[in-house]
């Protein structure tokens, strides 16, 4: 059996999965892929109601809009995973 990827998150009406092979969002009810991105995810995902945060294998952190997977911003990351609390973001 294969190993699980580093990121799986259920948020709003989506299941978002990320790992070394990329990132994808699926409709929770139907299972259809909503969007995907060619981004190698290296750790746990975090999200609020509009934006998904993912640490990348490049050392960056990327923020994507949950609705369509469009990149909102990218920046230099840190060693830990992003954490969203309310309207704040913490990089550990």
WOHU-V513478 format. One line per field, one symbol per residue. ss: DSSP state (h for helix, s for strand, l for the rest). psi: psi as a letter, one per 30 degrees, with the letter a starting at -180 (. if undefined). burial: # if it has 16 or more other C-alpha atoms within 10 Angstrom, else .. A space follows every 50 residues. Layout:
# WOHU-V513478
ss = ???
psi = ???
burial = ???
This chain:
# WOHU-V513478
ss = llllllsssssllssssssllsssssslllllssssslllssssssslll sssssslllsssssslllllsssssslllllssssllssssl
psi = klkklfkkkkkbglkkkkaffakkkkkeefgkkellkikjkgaklllaff kkkkklffflkkkkkeefgkkelklkaafalkkkjbglkkj.
burial = ....#.#####..#######.#######.....###..##########.. ######...########.#.......#...####........
